[in-house]
Amino acid sequence: MFALLRIVNRLCFGLFLVCVALPTAATASVANESDALGAMPADIVGAVCVIRHDNKMVMLTEVITKKMSLPGGYIDKGDTPKQAAAREALEETGIRVKVGDLLEYRRRAAIFGCVAESPILVSSFQDNTGYSMVASWFAKHYATEVKRVYLVDPYLVEPEKHRFKISASLLAEWMEKTPSSEIEMYSDLSRKVNSLHRLELDWVEQLQLWVKSWPDVSQRVFSHIIAVVNLPGEPWFLALLAIVAIGLYGPTGLLQLAVVLLLATFTSGVIKLGLASPRPSDIMPELQQINAYGFGFPSGHTLMATMLWGMCWYASSKRVGTVVKWLLLPLFLILIVGQAIARVWYGVHFVSDTLASILLGVIFVSALIVWHSASSYSLQQAIVNRWFWLSMSFVVGIVAGLSQAPLHTYIFALLLGIVLSVEALPDKPFSLSFLGRFKLMLIMLTGVGVIGAGIEFLATLSSVSLIVLAVRGAGWTLAAIWLIAGSSALTKRLK
C-alpha cells in the first residue's frame, strides 16, 4: 500500500513539474480563443489575419491541437494589433501581408482582413485531406507550431476539425469583407532549392516512375514490402515494441530500449529544426505517397531503423556463433537499406537524408555497443540510476525551452515519468513463465490504451494550446510511470 501511495505521490509531483516546465511551445493564438461577440475590449492581447482568394481562405493545421485555425497569435510588447497580425501571418504561413480593415473584435482578439503582398504559392496537388497545400516550409513556425498550410473552402472543413467551432460560422462573413489575394499555382519549386536537391528530386521521380511501370501484381508486392520495412519508424509500432520488450526482458529491458528510441527521436528532431531542410514532397508535392510533416534532414525513420536493427544484431550476436553472427549482418543491413528506400519512394526524404541517417545511426550503435560492454558505469548500470535520467531530463528540458517544439516537450515529460518511477524497478532478475509474460504484456497494453484514449479525450475539451500541450505532456509522464513502475509491480505479483 505504501509503495502504491509513493507512486501516486510521484505521479502528482511529476504532473506538476510537467505543467510548470512546459516551454512556450504552445503558440497560443489567443486571438482565436474568443468564443463570443462583444464590445471593444479594454485590452487586446491577440490578432488574427484573414487571407482569402475567391471563395477560399488560408488556414493552417496546428501541431499541438491537430485542428485547423486562422493565422494569428499574441501581440508582443510594443506592437500594435496590426503589426502582430502581419507578423503572425508571416511566421506561421510564410505569407507577407498588408493588414487591412478591422473586421471584428472577439473578446480580446482583433480580426483583420489581410491581403498578400505577392502571389500565394498554392500547389496543384491535394493531399489526403482534399485541400490545396500552400508552400510554407520556409515559415518561422513551420514544424514547431504549424503542420501544414492550406487554401481551403471553410465550408468544406468538417466541424470537428475546426479548433474554434463557435467561430467557424463567422469565417464566411469575415471572408466576404476581406479583399481577395492573388495566387500562383505550382507543381515544382525545384528552382528554390540547391543543385544537390534538384538532382535528388529527379532520382525520386525516376524511382517512382520506374516502379509504376511494373505490372500491377509486382507493384502491389513492392508496396507491401515497403510498408513492412517502413514500420520501425511508425509510432504505433514503437509502442508495441515497448510492450514486447517488457514481456521479454522486463522493465529493465524497456529502459535499454528507451535509450535507443529517445536518442534517435531527440537527435533527429534537434537536427531537423536546426537545418530546416525541406522534404521532396514540399518541393514537388506530387511526389508525396504518404503524409509527413516537418523537415526532412535527417530521416528519423531511417535513423530509428538503423539503431533498432543494429542493436538487434548486437543482441543476437551474443547468443549465436561467429559464423551465424556474420551471416545475420546482411539481413539487418537489407532491412536498414529497405527503410531508406521506403522513405525515398514515399517522396518524403531525399537520398542524402537517408544516407546521413544511416551514418549517424551506425555511430550511435557503435557508441552504445561500447557503452554496453564498458567495465565501469555501463549502459546497464546507467539505466537503473535515477541521476542518469534526471541529467537527460535537464538537457532535454533546456532544449525544449529553446526550440519550443512540442516533440521535445513530450520527450521531457516522458523522461520525468522515468525519473519518478526508476526506483520502483525490481531488485531480482526478470523471470516469468510464458503465461506470466503474456499477462504482463496484455495488462501493459491495456493500460497504455486507456491512458492514451483518456488523454486524447481530455485534450479535445480545450482549444487553448498550452492546456492541450500540458494534458498531452501529462499523458506521456503517466505512460512512463505505468510502463516502468506498473510493470515492476506486476512482475512481482505475477511470479
N, C-alpha and C positions, 0 to 999 in steps of 0.2 A: 504493500500500500504506500509506504513512504517513497519507494522508488518511483511509483507512478506519479505521486504528487510532485516529486522533484522534476520529472519530465514535463508535467503540466506547467510548473512554475517557469521552467526554462523556455517552454514554448511561448508563454505570455511575455516573458522578457525579450525573447527573440523577435516576436511580432512588434513589440515596442521599438526595438532597435531598427527593424526594417523601416518602420514608418518615419523614425527620426532621421535615419541615414539616407533616405531616398534622395537622390540627386534631383535637380530640377529638370530631369529628362522629360517630365510631363509638360509638354507645351500646352499650357492650359487653354489657350484660345478662349480665355474668359469672355472675350467679346461675344462668343457664340453661346455662352452659358445662360443667357437670358431666356426666360420662358413665358414672358407675358408683356404685352404692350403697356406702355406707361408714359407719363410726362417726362420731360427732360430731367435726367438725374442730376443730383447735386455734384457728383464726381464721376467722371468717365474713366474706366480702367482698361478698356479694350476697344479694338477697332477691327472691322471686317471689310473685305473687298469683295464686291460682286462684279465678276468679269463674265461677259457673255458674248456669244456670237450667234446671231439669229435667234433660234429658239432653244439654244443650248448654253450652258454655263460651265465655268471651270470649277470643279470640285475635286477634293483630294481624299484619299483613303489614309487614315491615320494608323501609325504603328501601334500605339498603345490601346486605343479603344476599338480598333479594327472596323470603325464606322466611317461614313463619308460626311464631310463638312466643307464649309467655305474657308478660303484662306483668311487667317486673322490671328490676333494674339494680343498680348499685353501692350500697353502704352508705356514706353520707357520714360524715365525721369527726364524732363527737358523736351520731350517730343510732344507735338500736337497729335490729336487723333488722326488727322490726315497723313501725317508723316508716319505714324505707326502702321496705318493701313497699307501704305505703299511699301514700307519695309517688310512687313509680314508677307505680303504677296510675293515679293521678290525672293525672300528667304525660303518660303515654302513651295513655290511653284517655279521659280526661275524667271517669272514674267515681270518685266519692268513696266509699271503702270503710271498713268496720270490719274490722280484721285479727283473725282468729280463731286457731284452734289451729295449731300447727306440724305439718305433715303429714309432713315428711321432711327430712333433711339429705342433700344430694348433694354430696359433697366439701366445697367452701367455699361452698355455697349453701343457703339456708334457704327451704323451700317452705311457704307458708302458705295456709290456706283463708280466703277473704275474702268478705264479704257487702256488697253495695252499700247505702249508706245511704238512697238514694232509687231509685225505679224506673229501670232502664236503658232509654234511648231506643233502640228497635230498629225499623228500617224494615221495612215490609211488602213492600218491593221487594228483590229479589235481583239482584246484578249478574252479570256473565258467569261468575263463579266458582261461582255457585249458592248462595252463603252469604248470610245475612241481615246487612245492614250495621248497625252501631252508630253513632249520631251522635257524632262525635269531632273535628270541625274546630276546636273551641274548646280542645282539649288543648294543653298547652305544647309537646310534642314532635311534634305533627302536622306533616307535610310535611318535617321535617328527619330524623326517625328513623322515623316511622310513616307508611305509605302509607294504610292503611285498617284499621279495627277491625271484627271480625265476631263474631256469636254463632253458633257452629257446632258441629255434632256432630263430635268429634275423629275418630271412625271414618270420616267421610266425607272427611277431608283425606288426599289421596294421600301416600304415604310420602316421595316426593322433594320434597314441598312443606314438610315439617317441617324447621325449622332444626336441631333436635336429634333426629335419628331414633331414637337409642337411648332417649331419654326418652319418645318418643311412646307406647310401650306402657304407660307408667305414668299417662298422662293420665286414663284411665277410673277407675283406682284413686284418684287424687287427687280426682277429681270426686265420687266416692261419699262421700268423707269431708268434703266441703265443703257447708255449708248452701246451699240454693237462694236466689237473689236474685230480687226482683220485676222485671218488665219492663213497659214501656209501648210498645205498638206505635204507630207513627206513619206517616203518609203526607205530612204537611205541617207544617213547622215555621216557617211564614212569620211567626208571632207573635213569633219570636225575632230577626227582622231589622228593619232600618229601613224607613220608608214607601216610599222610592225603590225598594228591592229588592222590596218587596211588589208594587209597580206593575209592575216589570220581570218578575217571575215570571209575572204574568198575560199579559204580552206574549209571553214564551217559550211558555207553554202554548197561547195562541191561535195562534201561528205553527205549532206542531206539529199542532194540531187542524185548522187550515186546509189544510195540506199533505196530511194524512191523509184529507181529504175529496175529494181529487183522484182521478181514475181510476188504476188500478194502473200503467198504462204511464207516465203523467205522473209518478207517484211514483218509479218506477224511474229515469226520466231525471233527475229532480231529485236523487235520491240519488247518482247517478254524477257529476253536475256538482259537487255539494257535495264529494264525495270528492276530485275533481281540484283544486278551488280550495283545499282544505284542506292540500294537500301541502307548501307552503313551511315549515310548522312541524314536519313529521314528521322525526325523527332520521335515518331511513334515506334520506330524500330529500336532506337536507342533506349527508349523507356522499357520496352520488352527485354532488351539485352540486360538492363539493370536488374530486372526481376529474375531473369535466368541466372545472372551472376550470384544473386543472393541464394538461390536454390542450390547452386553447385558448390559455391565457396563460402557462403555465409556473408555477414555484414562486412567482414574484413576484406573479402574478395571484392565486394561492391566498392569499397573505398579505393582499392587499387584501380578499378575500372574508372572511378570518378576522376582520378588524377589524369587519366588519358583523355576522357571526354572534356573535362574542364580546360585542360591545356590546349586542346585542339580548338574548341569553341572560342575561348577567350582570345587566343593568339590571332586566329583568323579574323575575329571581329575587330581587334585593335588595328591590324594592318589594313583591313578594308576601309575603315574610316580614315586612317592616316593617308592612304594613297588615293582614295576616291576614284578608282578606275571603273569605268562603265562596263556593262556586260555587252556581248554581241547583240543581244535582243534589244538593248537600248538604242543601238546604232541602226540596226536593221530589224525592226520589230517582227517581220515575217519569219525570221529565223527561230522565233520562240516556239518551242514544243511543249513546255510546261511553264507555269507561273513561277517566277522567282523575283524577289525584290531586293534592293540594296546593291552594293557594289560587288564587283566580280573578282578582284585580285586580293588574296589568293582564293582558290576554290576550297571552301570549307568542307564540302562533301569529300573531295579528293584527299584533303589533309586528314580528315577523320578516318577514311578508309585505309590510308597508308599506316596510320598509327594503330588502328584496331587489328588489321591483318598482320602488321609487323609484330605486334605483341602476341598475337595468337601463334605466329610461327615460333617465337621465342619460347612461349609456354609449352607448345607441343614438342619442341626440340629437346626439352629436358626430360621427356618421357619416352623418347624413341632413340634408336641407334643413330650413329653418324650418317650412315647411308640414307636412311629414311628421312633424316633431318634435311639433307640437301636435296633430296627428291621432292620434298614438300615445298621448298622455296619457290620453284617456278609456278606452282599452283597459286600461292599467295601473291606473287608478282602479277599473274594474269588477272586476279581479282582487283588488284590496285589499278592496273592499266585499264581494265574494263570500266572501273568507276570514272576514270579520267575521260575515256572515250564517251561514256554516257553523258557527262556534263557538256562536252563539246557538241555531241549530237543533238542534245536538247536545245542548243543555242544559247545557253546561259553562261558559258565560260569560254574564254579564248584558250588555245593550246598552251600559251605561256602561263596562264593562270594555273592550269593543272600541273604543268611541269614544275613550276615553283613550289606547288603544294607537295608534290611527291618528294622533292629535295628537302623541304622543311620537315616533312614527316619522317624521312629517314634519319635526319639529325636528331629529332626528338626521340625516336625509337632507340637509337644508339645510346643517347644520354640516359634514357630510362633503364635500358639493359645494364649499363654500367652502374647506375644508382641501385638497381635491384640486387646486384652482385657485390655491392660495397661491404666491406668488413665492419665499418663503423657507421652508424646512423643511416642504415639502408632504407630503401623505399618502404619496406615492411614495418620498420621502426617508426618512420616519419608519419605514416598514415594513422597510427594509433595515438599520436601525440597531439594534444589539443592546441599547443602553441604553434605547431606547423600549420594547422588550418586557420588559426587566428591570424597568423602572418599573411597567409594568402588572402584572407578577408580584408585585411588592411590595405594590401596592394590593389586588389580589385575595387575596393571602395573608393580609393583615390582616383583610379582611372574612370570609374563610373561617374564620379562628380565632375571630372574634366570633360569626358566625352558626352555626357548627358544622353547616353544610349540606353534604352530600356533593356537590351540584352545584357549589358554589363550590370545593371541594377538587379536583374533576376539572378545572375550568377552570384552576385554579392549576397543576395537573400538566401540562396541555396547553401553558400558557404557558412553563413550564420547558423543555419539549421544543423550543419555537420559539426560546427564548434559546440553547439549546445547539446549534442547527443553522442559525441565520440566517446565520452567517458562511460557510456552505458554498454560498450562492447563487452561481450563475454570474455572471461579470463581463460576458459578452456578452449582447445581447438574445436573447430566446427565439425560435428559428427551427428548426422541424422540418417534415418533409414530412407529408402526411396519414397515411401508413403509420406514420411515426415517432410521431406524436401518438397514434394508436390503440394502438400497442405500449406507449407510456408509460402511458396510462390503464389498459390491461389489467393491466400489471405492478403499478401502484399499487393497483388494486382488489384484486388477488390478495393483495398484501402486507397490506392493511388487513383483509381477510377472515381471513387466517392469524393476525394479531395478535389480532383480536377473538375468534376461536374459542379460541386458546390461553389468553388472559387469562380468559375465562369458565370454561374448564376448570379452571384453577388456582384461581379464586375458589370453585368448588364443593368444593374439597378441604378447606376450612376453614369452621368455624362461628363463628369469632371475628370480630366486626365490624371491628375495627381492621385485622386481617390482610386481610380481603376488601377494605376500603377502600384499603389500601396496594397490593394487587395491581391493582385496577382503576385506581388513580391512576397506577401504573407503566405500565399499558397505554396510557393517554392520552398520557403522555410519549413512549413508544416510537412511538405512531402519529404524533405530531407530527414526531419526528425522521425517521421513514420518509418522510412526505409531503414534508417540506422538503429534508432532506439527501439522501434517497434519490432524489427526483425531480431534484434538481440534478445528482447524479452520473450518473443515467441520461440526462439531457438532453445531457450532453457525449458520452456513448458512442453515442447513437442518431443523432447528426448524420451 
